């Protein structure tokens, strides 16, 4: 099976005036396969968010290559870059940031559908179905971001990301701003979506909480100082960590 996402020697360096260049991501390599959930874990500052921002093309790579369905997307610009967002979508840590506060949730969810040529009626029907699929009543389409809870807003953000049926969903700390009960609900939603869509939905899940990852991921990458220091199933990582940093990370969380 060919990977839906392949990252080769991905590096991102930052330099500040009067200081030496620092590699926030340093030679990262991995693959994600259709239908899989791959988690990247690590403490704040480990480089995991910088890595996914390069993959989502929100940040330019210093060096290395990113392949989406076999196509190199590392340096795409303009319409070619916009085209990849039919295949790949992202859910962010702060759900309210995904929406314009002056527009309803339904308006935000339907934006990509309107851009794809759906009629007003088709868009409304699709938006309401997406809300229900993500565990929200249809009438939430008329609510504004400030009128819903953080968990409800994150469900709406997931609905928005799923609107054009992407094959790859990137979740960057998508549960970290939520309380424990709501975190479990969002993980349950993502698991249900995976069960429904099978190999047509692949998830790259960025998280610092190994206990959440254990409920959800097929494989785990551990990042430290911009590098991947360990890889395995959640059970392998938790029960038999090989790297000293991984042992410290697990001891501090479990």
Helices and strands as residue ranges (DSSP letters): E 3-14, E 22-33, E 37-41, H 48-55, E 63-68, E 71-72, H 78-84, E 88-91, G 95-98, H 105-115, H 120-133, G 138-142, G 145-147, H 150-162, E 168-172, H 180-197, G 198-200, E 202-207, H 210-214, E 219-224, E 227-232, H 234-239, H 244-253
